[in-house]
Amino acid sequence: MGKSQNSPTPFTSWRNTRVVLLFLVVLGLFCGAGWIFLNKGLYLLPGKMCEGTLERDVVKSVLPAARSADSGSDNQGAGYDLTFWCHVTTSNDSSISGEARVQPTSPEKWLAYYRGSGGQNRIIRVSVGEIEALSQVDPGADTSSVYVPCAPPGVPSYNTSQPYAVVGEARIHGPAKATGVPLRQALTDFAYQLAKHAYKLAECKDPRDFPETLPRYENNR
């Protein structure tokens, strides 16, 4: 019995397969290009931002993808009155920001501030030498801080008896990609870099050897 005239030949079947494969490749490329267009924001940020205090990889690890993103930094004052700011904002209303200020405060007052009235806020802490760091554990807090003792120049006579420090703080606004310990660690590392930079900008009198990184939270839960 002979073959039907409508039966596909091997050549026709291969041609149809090629058409399907080509369609799938084009569709994949189109979807990939669309994803890049809609989520390119964080990838277009500089590798290092805010005078080297914040890295793009850190931002990518804590903020969700976005079509566009913008970064900026500024500083105001000098010595005992210095403040340094840094921020990254995105088109999906998520942002990471922080600042480091030179201010008259003791470790006890710094800790009490983040614990809140009556010690209601739960925090985790790490330290190395005189440098202390903490992060709030309560859901939705998403704030970390670092305390570095500093003897700034130009302190007013009425405040000479007060201990001074550089206090770095970092936080997330809006939806976050990371949660738990990874988010707290990233924010604390950011606050630490801000504090180190402000310590140098303020020309704190005592030379200080800053460790490369602070102790990790996963070892101090």
For each residue, the residues with C-beta under 8 A, 3 or more apart:
1:
2:
3: 7
4: 7
5:
6:
7: 3 4
8: 12 13 16
9: 12 13
10: 13 14
11: 14 15
12: 8 9 15 16
13: 8 9 10 16 17
14: 10 11 17 18
15: 11 12 18 19
16: 8 12 13 19 20
17: 13 14 20 21
18: 14 15 21 22
19: 15 16 22 23
20: 16 17 23 24
21: 17 18 24 25
22: 18 19 25 26
23: 19 20 26 27
24: 20 21 27 28
25: 21 22 28 29
26: 22 23 29 30
27: 23 24 30 31
28: 24 25 31 32
29: 25 26 32 33
30: 26 27 33 34
31: 27 28 34 35
32: 28 29 35 36
33: 29 30 36 37
34: 30 31 37 38
35: 31 32 38 39
36: 32 33 39 40
37: 33 34 40 67
38: 34 35 65 67
39: 35 36 42 43 65 66 67
40: 36 37 43 44 67 68
41: 44 45 65 66 67 68 69 90 91
42: 39 45 56 59 60 63 65 66 69 90
43: 39 40 56 60
44: 40 41 68 69
45: 41 42 49 56 59 69 71 88
46: 49 56 71
47: 55 56
48: 52 54 55 56
49: 45 46 52 53 54 55 56 59 71 73 86 88
50: 53 54 71 72 73 86 87 194
51: 73 84 197
52: 48 49 193 197
53: 49 50 73 84 86 190 193 194 196 197
54: 48 49 50 58 59 71 86 88 96 98 190 193
55: 47 48 49 58 59
56: 42 43 45 46 47 48 49 59 60
57: 60 61
58: 54 55 61 62 186 189 190
59: 42 45 49 54 55 56 62 63 69 88 96
60: 42 43 56 57 63
61: 57 58 177 178 182 186
62: 58 59 96 172 176 177 178 182 183 186 187
63: 42 59 60 66 69 88 90 94 95 96 172 176 177
64: 90 92 94 175 176 177
65: 38 39 41 42
66: 39 41 42 63 69 90 91 92 94
67: 37 38 39 40 41 91 92
68: 40 41 44 90 91
69: 41 42 44 45 59 63 66 88 89 90 91
70: 88 89 90
71: 45 46 49 50 54 86 87 88 89
72: 50 86 87
73: 49 50 51 53 84 85 86 87
74: 84 85
75: 82 83 84 85 198 201
76: 82 83
77: 81 82 83 102
78: 81 82 154 201 202
79: 82 102 152 153 154 155 202 203
80: 102 104 152 153 154 155 156 159 164 202
81: 77 78 102 154
82: 75 76 77 78 79 101 102 152 198 201 202
83: 75 76 77 99 100 101 102 198
84: 51 53 73 74 75 99 100 101 194 197 198 201
85: 73 74 75 97 98 99
86: 49 50 53 54 71 72 73 97 98 99 194
87: 50 71 72 73 95 96 97 98
88: 45 49 54 59 63 69 70 71 95 96 97
89: 69 70 71 95
90: 41 42 63 64 66 68 69 70 93 94 95
91: 41 66 67 68 69
92: 64 66 67 174 175
93: 90 173 174 175
94: 63 64 66 90 172 173 174 175 176
95: 63 87 88 89 90 172 173 174
96: 54 59 62 63 87 88 170 171 172 173 187 190
97: 85 86 87 88 170 171 173
98: 54 85 86 87 168 169 170 171 187 190 191 194
99: 83 84 85 86 168 169 194
100: 83 84 166 167 168 169 191 194 195 197 198 199
101: 82 83 84 166 167 198
102: 77 79 80 81 82 83 150 152 164 165 166 198 202 204
103: 164 165 167
104: 80 159 162 163 164
105: 109 110 113 147 162 163 164 165 167
106: 109 110 163 165
107: 110 111 132 147 165
108: 111 112
109: 105 106 112 113
110: 105 106 107 113 114 132 145 147 165 167
111: 107 108 114 115 125 132 134
112: 108 109 115
113: 105 109 110 116
114: 110 111 121 123 134 136 143 145
115: 111 112 119 120 121 123
116: 113 119 120 121
117: 120
118:
119: 115 116
120: 115 116 117
121: 114 115 116 136 138 141
122: 136 137 138
123: 114 115 134 135 136 137
124: 134 135 137 184 217 220 221
125: 111 132 133 134 220
126: 132 133 134 188 214 215 216 217 220
127: 131 132 133 215
128: 131 211 214 215
129:
130: 148 149
131: 127 128 146 147 148 192 210 211 214
132: 107 110 111 125 126 127 146 147
133: 125 126 127 144 145 146 147 188 191 192 214
134: 111 114 123 124 125 126 144 145 188
135: 123 124 143 144 145 184 185 187 188 217
136: 114 121 122 123 141 142 143 144 184
137: 122 123 124 141 184
138: 121 122 141
139:
140:
141: 121 136 137 138
142: 136 171 172 176 183 187
143: 114 135 136 169 170 171 187
144: 133 134 135 136 169 170 171 184 187 188 190 191
145: 110 114 133 134 135 167 168 169 170 188 191
146: 131 132 133 167 168 169 188 191 192 194 195 214
147: 105 107 110 131 132 133 165 166 167 195
148: 130 131 165 166 167 168 195 196 199 208
149: 130 163 164 165 206
150: 102 164 165 166 199 202 204 206
151: 164 204 205 206
152: 79 80 82 102 155 164 202 203 204 205
153: 79 80 202 203 205
154: 78 79 80 81
155: 79 80 152 159 160 162 164
156: 80 159 160
157: 160
158:
159: 80 104 155 156 162
160: 155 156 157
161:
162: 104 105 155 159
163: 104 105 106 149
164: 80 102 103 104 105 149 150 151 152 155
165: 102 103 105 106 107 110 147 148 149 150
166: 100 101 102 147 148 150 195 198 199 202 204
167: 100 101 103 105 110 145 146 147 148 195
168: 98 99 100 145 146 148 191 192 193 194 195 198
169: 98 99 100 143 144 145 146 191 194
170: 96 97 98 143 144 145 187 188 190 191 194
171: 96 97 98 142 143 144 187
172: 62 63 94 95 96 142 176 183 187
173: 93 94 95 96 97
174: 92 93 94 95
175: 64 92 93 94
176: 62 63 64 94 142 172 179 183
177: 61 62 63 64
178: 61 62 182 183 186
179: 176 182 183
180: 183 184
181: 184 185 217 218 221
182: 61 62 178 179 185 186
183: 62 142 172 176 178 179 180 186 187
184: 124 135 136 137 144 180 181 187 188 217
185: 135 181 182 188 189 216 217 218
186: 58 61 62 178 182 183 189 190
187: 62 96 98 135 142 143 144 170 171 172 183 184 190 191
188: 126 133 134 135 144 145 146 170 184 185 191 192 214 217
189: 58 185 186 192 193 213 214
190: 53 54 58 96 98 144 170 186 187 193 194
191: 98 100 133 144 145 146 168 169 170 187 188 194 195
192: 131 133 146 168 188 189 195 196 213 214
193: 52 53 54 168 189 190 196 197
194: 50 53 84 86 98 99 100 146 168 169 170 190 191 197 198
195: 100 146 147 148 166 167 168 191 192 198 199
196: 53 148 192 193 199 200 210
197: 51 52 53 84 100 193 194 200 201
198: 75 82 83 84 100 101 102 166 168 194 195 201 202
199: 100 148 150 166 195 196 202 204 208 210
200: 196 197 203 204
201: 75 78 82 84 197 198
202: 78 79 80 82 102 150 152 153 166 198 199
203: 79 152 153 200
204: 102 150 151 152 166 199 200 208
205: 151 152 153
206: 149 150 151
207:
208: 148 199 204
209:
210: 131 196 199
211: 128 131 214
212:
213: 189 192 216
214: 126 128 131 133 146 188 189 192 211
215: 126 127 128 219 220
216: 126 185 213 219 220
217: 124 126 135 181 184 185 188 220 221
218: 181 185 221
219: 215 216
220: 124 125 126 215 216 217
221: 124 181 217 218
